Amino acid sequence: MFTILWDNDGVLVDTEGLYFRASQTVLKTVGVDLTVEQFKDISLRRGGSTLILATEAGISDDEVAELRTIRNRIYADLLRARSCVVQGAEDVLQALHGRVRMGVVTSSRRDHFEIAHAKSGLTKYMDFIITHEEYQHSKPHPEPYLTALKRYGLRPEECIVVEDSERGLASATAAGLKCLIVLSEWTKDGDFRGACRVLEDIRDVPDEVLTLANRV
């Protein structure tokens, strides 16, 4: 069966802004002012941690580790505070459920993923979920998607990835997978020349996926 490998943050749940706020808050406590452009470049393009800015400012490794703990706690609290499901996401998953196999491949920690989806209603449509703890190298490294392919016996030519970021596109293509990009407010100015299609709305995904599935 044809398989969709969904990214999570920015595709199914609108969480990038919350992660930015959490990161900006903790960095400010050590005198580092995180800008939107820095966040986009370090996190969404390169797949790095913005806490490197603290290291570059002379903050010790132990202090950075504490900042990470505080950042994760603030982010978890922000996730709990409101629903962040992308508009149209559940309609799309419902329309595709049973017609294709679906799984999530995310760089999110398992606890953050579960908080974001505690009331989302989206995970019931998924056949599997792979989070940060299940591989060593995060996106843009191909390991997250290679892990999914190996663990579930998936053939690359029978899969499509849905991503929103440059780091996600790089990860998917390095794993030999076709990738659809759904633009978000945080990634709409990215370079997505390696994608098979760039879409404005998640609700455009089913037509693209089913067209590809019928060609396999």
TILOGU-169263 format. One record per residue (C-alpha): residue number from 1; residue in one letter; x negated, y negated, z. Coordinates in Angstrom, 2 decimals, decimal comma. Layout:
N
{bake=NUM | tidren=a | u=X | v=Y | w=Z} $
...
This chain:
216
{bake=1 | tidren=m | u=0,00 | v=0,00 | w=0,00} $
{bake=2 | tidren=f | u=-1,20 | v=-3,51 | w=-0,80} $
{bake=3 | tidren=t | u=-2,49 | v=-5,30 | w=2,31} $
{bake=4 | tidren=i | u=-2,51 | v=-8,94 | w=3,40} $
{bake=5 | tidren=l | u=-5,24 | v=-9,92 | w=5,85} $
{bake=6 | tidren=w | u=-4,02 | v=-13,06 | w=7,59} $
{bake=7 | tidren=d | u=-6,21 | v=-15,59 | w=9,32} $
{bake=8 | tidren=n | u=-4,54 | v=-16,89 | w=12,47} $
{bake=9 | tidren=d | u=-5,55 | v=-20,42 | w=13,48} $
{bake=10 | tidren=g | u=-4,40 | v=-22,99 | w=10,96} $
{bake=11 | tidren=v | u=-2,46 | v=-20,39 | w=8,95} $
{bake=12 | tidren=l | u=0,07 | v=-18,77 | w=11,28} $
{bake=13 | tidren=v | u=-0,31 | v=-21,09 | w=14,27} $
{bake=14 | tidren=d | u=-1,20 | v=-24,77 | w=14,24} $
{bake=15 | tidren=t | u=-3,98 | v=-24,69 | w=16,84} $
{bake=16 | tidren=e | u=-6,95 | v=-26,51 | w=15,32} $
{bake=17 | tidren=g | u=-5,90 | v=-29,83 | w=16,83} $
{bake=18 | tidren=l | u=-5,57 | v=-28,26 | w=20,27} $
{bake=19 | tidren=y | u=-9,04 | v=-26,70 | w=20,04} $
{bake=20 | tidren=f | u=-10,44 | v=-30,06 | w=18,96} $
{bake=21 | tidren=r | u=-8,82 | v=-31,78 | w=21,96} $
{bake=22 | tidren=a | u=-10,19 | v=-29,19 | w=24,38} $
{bake=23 | tidren=s | u=-13,68 | v=-29,46 | w=22,89} $
{bake=24 | tidren=q | u=-13,59 | v=-33,25 | w=22,81} $
{bake=25 | tidren=t | u=-12,49 | v=-33,38 | w=26,46} $
{bake=26 | tidren=v | u=-15,33 | v=-31,26 | w=27,83} $
{bake=27 | tidren=l | u=-18,00 | v=-32,88 | w=25,66} $
{bake=28 | tidren=k | u=-16,95 | v=-36,33 | w=26,86} $
{bake=29 | tidren=t | u=-17,78 | v=-35,26 | w=30,44} $
{bake=30 | tidren=v | u=-21,46 | v=-35,03 | w=29,42} $
{bake=31 | tidren=g | u=-21,48 | v=-38,22 | w=27,38} $
{bake=32 | tidren=v | u=-20,94 | v=-36,67 | w=23,94} $
{bake=33 | tidren=d | u=-18,19 | v=-38,18 | w=21,77} $
{bake=34 | tidren=l | u=-16,96 | v=-35,49 | w=19,38} $
{bake=35 | tidren=t | u=-15,48 | v=-36,90 | w=16,17} $
{bake=36 | tidren=v | u=-12,96 | v=-35,26 | w=13,87} $
{bake=37 | tidren=e | u=-15,54 | v=-35,08 | w=11,09} $
{bake=38 | tidren=q | u=-18,07 | v=-33,39 | w=13,36} $
{bake=39 | tidren=f | u=-15,44 | v=-30,84 | w=14,39} $
{bake=40 | tidren=k | u=-14,50 | v=-30,13 | w=10,79} $
{bake=41 | tidren=d | u=-18,11 | v=-29,71 | w=9,73} $
{bake=42 | tidren=i | u=-19,38 | v=-27,64 | w=12,64} $
{bake=43 | tidren=s | u=-16,32 | v=-25,54 | w=13,37} $
{bake=44 | tidren=l | u=-14,21 | v=-25,31 | w=10,22} $
{bake=45 | tidren=r | u=-16,94 | v=-25,38 | w=7,58} $
{bake=46 | tidren=r | u=-19,91 | v=-23,75 | w=9,28} $
{bake=47 | tidren=g | u=-18,11 | v=-21,63 | w=11,86} $
{bake=48 | tidren=g | u=-20,30 | v=-22,92 | w=14,69} $
{bake=49 | tidren=s | u=-19,57 | v=-24,21 | w=18,18} $
{bake=50 | tidren=t | u=-19,32 | v=-27,94 | w=18,77} $
{bake=51 | tidren=l | u=-20,96 | v=-27,32 | w=22,14} $
{bake=52 | tidren=i | u=-24,23 | v=-27,35 | w=20,22} $
{bake=53 | tidren=l | u=-23,88 | v=-31,13 | w=20,44} $
{bake=54 | tidren=a | u=-24,30 | v=-30,83 | w=24,21} $
{bake=55 | tidren=t | u=-27,42 | v=-28,74 | w=23,77} $
{bake=56 | tidren=e | u=-28,81 | v=-31,32 | w=21,35} $
{bake=57 | tidren=a | u=-28,11 | v=-34,01 | w=23,96} $
{bake=58 | tidren=g | u=-30,33 | v=-32,20 | w=26,45} $
{bake=59 | tidren=i | u=-27,68 | v=-30,36 | w=28,45} $
{bake=60 | tidren=s | u=-29,02 | v=-27,12 | w=29,96} $
{bake=61 | tidren=d | u=-27,86 | v=-23,69 | w=28,85} $
{bake=62 | tidren=d | u=-26,19 | v=-23,08 | w=32,22} $
{bake=63 | tidren=e | u=-24,27 | v=-26,34 | w=31,97} $
{bake=64 | tidren=v | u=-23,22 | v=-25,56 | w=28,40} $
{bake=65 | tidren=a | u=-21,96 | v=-22,15 | w=29,56} $
{bake=66 | tidren=e | u=-19,87 | v=-23,92 | w=32,20} $
{bake=67 | tidren=l | u=-18,56 | v=-26,36 | w=29,59} $
{bake=68 | tidren=r | u=-17,52 | v=-23,37 | w=27,47} $
{bake=69 | tidren=t | u=-15,60 | v=-21,86 | w=30,38} $
{bake=70 | tidren=i | u=-13,83 | v=-25,15 | w=31,06} $
{bake=71 | tidren=r | u=-13,12 | v=-25,69 | w=27,35} $
{bake=72 | tidren=n | u=-11,56 | v=-22,24 | w=27,07} $
{bake=73 | tidren=r | u=-9,37 | v=-22,89 | w=30,10} $
{bake=74 | tidren=i | u=-8,19 | v=-26,26 | w=28,77} $
{bake=75 | tidren=y | u=-7,45 | v=-24,71 | w=25,37} $
{bake=76 | tidren=a | u=-5,46 | v=-21,90 | w=26,98} $
{bake=77 | tidren=d | u=-3,40 | v=-24,45 | w=28,92} $
{bake=78 | tidren=l | u=-2,71 | v=-26,42 | w=25,73} $
{bake=79 | tidren=l | u=-1,59 | v=-23,23 | w=23,97} $
{bake=80 | tidren=r | u=0,83 | v=-22,45 | w=26,81} $
{bake=81 | tidren=a | u=2,32 | v=-25,94 | w=26,76} $
{bake=82 | tidren=r | u=4,20 | v=-25,68 | w=23,46} $
{bake=83 | tidren=s | u=5,03 | v=-23,52 | w=20,49} $
{bake=84 | tidren=c | u=2,50 | v=-23,94 | w=17,70} $
{bake=85 | tidren=v | u=3,93 | v=-21,62 | w=15,03} $
{bake=86 | tidren=v | u=3,41 | v=-23,02 | w=11,54} $
{bake=87 | tidren=q | u=6,70 | v=-24,02 | w=9,96} $
{bake=88 | tidren=g | u=7,88 | v=-21,30 | w=7,60} $
{bake=89 | tidren=a | u=5,45 | v=-18,66 | w=8,87} $
{bake=90 | tidren=e | u=8,04 | v=-16,32 | w=10,31} $
{bake=91 | tidren=d | u=10,24 | v=-16,55 | w=7,21} $
{bake=92 | tidren=v | u=7,23 | v=-15,58 | w=5,09} $
{bake=93 | tidren=l | u=6,26 | v=-12,63 | w=7,29} $
{bake=94 | tidren=q | u=9,85 | v=-11,43 | w=7,41} $
{bake=95 | tidren=a | u=10,11 | v=-11,60 | w=3,61} $
{bake=96 | tidren=l | u=6,93 | v=-9,57 | w=3,16} $
{bake=97 | tidren=h | u=7,47 | v=-7,07 | w=5,99} $
{bake=98 | tidren=g | u=7,85 | v=-3,54 | w=4,65} $
{bake=99 | tidren=r | u=6,81 | v=-4,55 | w=1,14} $
{bake=100 | tidren=v | u=3,10 | v=-4,88 | w=1,95} $
{bake=101 | tidren=r | u=0,90 | v=-3,91 | w=4,86} $
{bake=102 | tidren=m | u=-0,16 | v=-6,86 | w=7,04} $
{bake=103 | tidren=g | u=-2,82 | v=-7,50 | w=9,65} $
{bake=104 | tidren=v | u=-4,54 | v=-10,43 | w=11,36} $
{bake=105 | tidren=v | u=-8,30 | v=-10,95 | w=11,22} $
{bake=106 | tidren=t | u=-9,17 | v=-13,86 | w=13,50} $
{bake=107 | tidren=s | u=-12,16 | v=-15,48 | w=15,16} $
{bake=108 | tidren=s | u=-9,96 | v=-16,19 | w=18,18} $
{bake=109 | tidren=r | u=-10,60 | v=-14,54 | w=21,51} $
{bake=110 | tidren=r | u=-8,01 | v=-11,91 | w=22,37} $
{bake=111 | tidren=d | u=-6,69 | v=-13,86 | w=25,37} $
{bake=112 | tidren=h | u=-6,18 | v=-17,03 | w=23,34} $
{bake=113 | tidren=f | u=-4,52 | v=-15,05 | w=20,56} $
{bake=114 | tidren=e | u=-2,10 | v=-13,46 | w=23,01} $
{bake=115 | tidren=i | u=-1,25 | v=-16,78 | w=24,63} $
{bake=116 | tidren=a | u=-0,59 | v=-18,40 | w=21,23} $
{bake=117 | tidren=h | u=1,69 | v=-15,52 | w=20,25} $
{bake=118 | tidren=a | u=3,37 | v=-14,83 | w=23,59} $
{bake=119 | tidren=k | u=6,58 | v=-16,34 | w=22,25} $
{bake=120 | tidren=s | u=5,77 | v=-16,72 | w=18,55} $
{bake=121 | tidren=g | u=7,72 | v=-13,69 | w=17,31} $
{bake=122 | tidren=l | u=5,07 | v=-13,10 | w=14,63} $
{bake=123 | tidren=t | u=3,05 | v=-10,14 | w=15,86} $
{bake=124 | tidren=k | u=5,92 | v=-7,69 | w=15,37} $
{bake=125 | tidren=y | u=5,34 | v=-7,98 | w=11,63} $
{bake=126 | tidren=m | u=1,67 | v=-6,97 | w=11,90} $
{bake=127 | tidren=d | u=0,27 | v=-3,47 | w=11,45} $
{bake=128 | tidren=f | u=-3,00 | v=-4,38 | w=13,17} $
{bake=129 | tidren=i | u=-4,84 | v=-7,28 | w=14,80} $
{bake=130 | tidren=i | u=-8,60 | v=-7,81 | w=14,93} $
{bake=131 | tidren=t | u=-9,95 | v=-10,48 | w=17,31} $
{bake=132 | tidren=h | u=-13,35 | v=-11,90 | w=18,20} $
{bake=133 | tidren=e | u=-14,22 | v=-9,12 | w=20,64} $
{bake=134 | tidren=e | u=-14,15 | v=-6,43 | w=17,94} $
{bake=135 | tidren=y | u=-17,18 | v=-7,55 | w=15,92} $
{bake=136 | tidren=q | u=-20,52 | v=-9,25 | w=16,52} $
{bake=137 | tidren=h | u=-20,71 | v=-11,99 | w=13,89} $
{bake=138 | tidren=s | u=-17,84 | v=-14,46 | w=13,41} $
{bake=139 | tidren=k | u=-16,70 | v=-16,11 | w=10,19} $
{bake=140 | tidren=p | u=-18,29 | v=-17,23 | w=7,83} $
{bake=141 | tidren=h | u=-20,11 | v=-13,90 | w=8,23} $
{bake=142 | tidren=p | u=-18,26 | v=-11,10 | w=6,38} $
{bake=143 | tidren=e | u=-18,24 | v=-8,77 | w=9,40} $
{bake=144 | tidren=p | u=-14,68 | v=-9,59 | w=10,58} $
{bake=145 | tidren=y | u=-13,20 | v=-8,56 | w=7,23} $
{bake=146 | tidren=l | u=-15,61 | v=-5,68 | w=6,73} $
{bake=147 | tidren=t | u=-14,50 | v=-4,40 | w=10,14} $
{bake=148 | tidren=a | u=-10,87 | v=-4,43 | w=8,98} $
{bake=149 | tidren=l | u=-11,71 | v=-2,64 | w=5,74} $
{bake=150 | tidren=k | u=-13,67 | v=0,09 | w=7,48} $
{bake=151 | tidren=r | u=-11,40 | v=0,60 | w=10,47} $
{bake=152 | tidren=y | u=-8,19 | v=0,88 | w=8,47} $
{bake=153 | tidren=g | u=-9,55 | v=2,52 | w=5,32} $
{bake=154 | tidren=l | u=-8,63 | v=-0,41 | w=3,10} $
{bake=155 | tidren=r | u=-9,77 | v=-0,80 | w=-0,49} $
{bake=156 | tidren=p | u=-10,88 | v=-4,38 | w=-1,29} $
{bake=157 | tidren=e | u=-9,07 | v=-4,37 | w=-4,62} $
{bake=158 | tidren=e | u=-5,79 | v=-3,62 | w=-2,79} $
{bake=159 | tidren=c | u=-6,14 | v=-6,51 | w=-0,34} $
{bake=160 | tidren=i | u=-5,71 | v=-10,28 | w=-0,28} $
{bake=161 | tidren=v | u=-6,87 | v=-12,64 | w=2,45} $
{bake=162 | tidren=v | u=-4,91 | v=-15,75 | w=3,47} $
{bake=163 | tidren=e | u=-7,14 | v=-18,42 | w=4,98} $
{bake=164 | tidren=d | u=-7,18 | v=-22,18 | w=5,51} $
{bake=165 | tidren=s | u=-10,86 | v=-23,02 | w=6,09} $
{bake=166 | tidren=e | u=-14,16 | v=-22,98 | w=4,27} $
{bake=167 | tidren=r | u=-15,67 | v=-20,65 | w=6,88} $
{bake=168 | tidren=g | u=-12,77 | v=-18,23 | w=6,33} $
{bake=169 | tidren=l | u=-13,08 | v=-18,34 | w=2,56} $
{bake=170 | tidren=a | u=-16,81 | v=-17,68 | w=2,82} $
{bake=171 | tidren=s | u=-16,19 | v=-14,70 | w=5,11} $
{bake=172 | tidren=a | u=-13,57 | v=-13,18 | w=2,82} $
{bake=173 | tidren=t | u=-15,49 | v=-13,59 | w=-0,41} $
{bake=174 | tidren=a | u=-18,72 | v=-12,27 | w=1,16} $
{bake=175 | tidren=a | u=-16,73 | v=-9,15 | w=2,09} $
{bake=176 | tidren=g | u=-15,69 | v=-8,75 | w=-1,55} $
{bake=177 | tidren=l | u=-12,09 | v=-9,85 | w=-1,00} $
{bake=178 | tidren=k | u=-9,80 | v=-12,14 | w=-2,97} $
{bake=179 | tidren=c | u=-8,66 | v=-15,12 | w=-0,92} $
{bake=180 | tidren=l | u=-5,67 | v=-17,44 | w=-1,02} $
{bake=181 | tidren=i | u=-6,11 | v=-20,78 | w=0,74} $
{bake=182 | tidren=v | u=-3,19 | v=-22,50 | w=2,44} $
{bake=183 | tidren=l | u=-4,18 | v=-26,09 | w=3,13} $
{bake=184 | tidren=s | u=-3,67 | v=-27,63 | w=6,55} $
{bake=185 | tidren=e | u=-4,13 | v=-31,18 | w=7,83} $
{bake=186 | tidren=w | u=-7,52 | v=-30,12 | w=9,14} $
{bake=187 | tidren=t | u=-8,80 | v=-28,47 | w=5,97} $
{bake=188 | tidren=k | u=-7,12 | v=-30,26 | w=3,07} $
{bake=189 | tidren=d | u=-10,37 | v=-31,99 | w=2,07} $
{bake=190 | tidren=g | u=-12,40 | v=-28,75 | w=1,97} $
{bake=191 | tidren=d | u=-14,25 | v=-27,19 | w=-0,95} $
{bake=192 | tidren=f | u=-12,27 | v=-24,12 | w=-1,96} $
{bake=193 | tidren=r | u=-13,64 | v=-23,43 | w=-5,42} $
{bake=194 | tidren=g | u=-14,15 | v=-19,75 | w=-4,53} $
{bake=195 | tidren=a | u=-10,46 | v=-19,14 | w=-3,77} $
{bake=196 | tidren=c | u=-8,19 | v=-17,37 | w=-6,23} $
{bake=197 | tidren=r | u=-5,49 | v=-19,97 | w=-5,50} $
{bake=198 | tidren=v | u=-5,11 | v=-23,03 | w=-3,26} $
{bake=199 | tidren=l | u=-1,58 | v=-23,48 | w=-1,94} $
{bake=200 | tidren=e | u=0,05 | v=-26,44 | w=-0,24} $
{bake=201 | tidren=d | u=2,47 | v=-24,43 | w=1,90} $
{bake=202 | tidren=i | u=2,57 | v=-21,00 | w=3,51} $
{bake=203 | tidren=r | u=5,99 | v=-20,50 | w=1,92} $
{bake=204 | tidren=d | u=4,22 | v=-20,22 | w=-1,45} $
{bake=205 | tidren=v | u=2,33 | v=-17,11 | w=-0,32} $
{bake=206 | tidren=p | u=4,90 | v=-14,36 | w=-1,05} $
{bake=207 | tidren=d | u=5,16 | v=-15,07 | w=-4,78} $
{bake=208 | tidren=e | u=1,37 | v=-15,10 | w=-5,12} $
{bake=209 | tidren=v | u=0,90 | v=-11,92 | w=-3,09} $
{bake=210 | tidren=l | u=3,61 | v=-9,93 | w=-4,82} $
{bake=211 | tidren=t | u=2,27 | v=-10,96 | w=-8,23} $
{bake=212 | tidren=l | u=-1,19 | v=-9,71 | w=-7,24} $
{bake=213 | tidren=a | u=0,24 | v=-6,53 | w=-5,71} $
{bake=214 | tidren=n | u=2,06 | v=-5,67 | w=-8,93} $
{bake=215 | tidren=r | u=-1,22 | v=-5,86 | w=-10,86} $
{bake=216 | tidren=v | u=-2,96 | v=-3,24 | w=-8,72} $
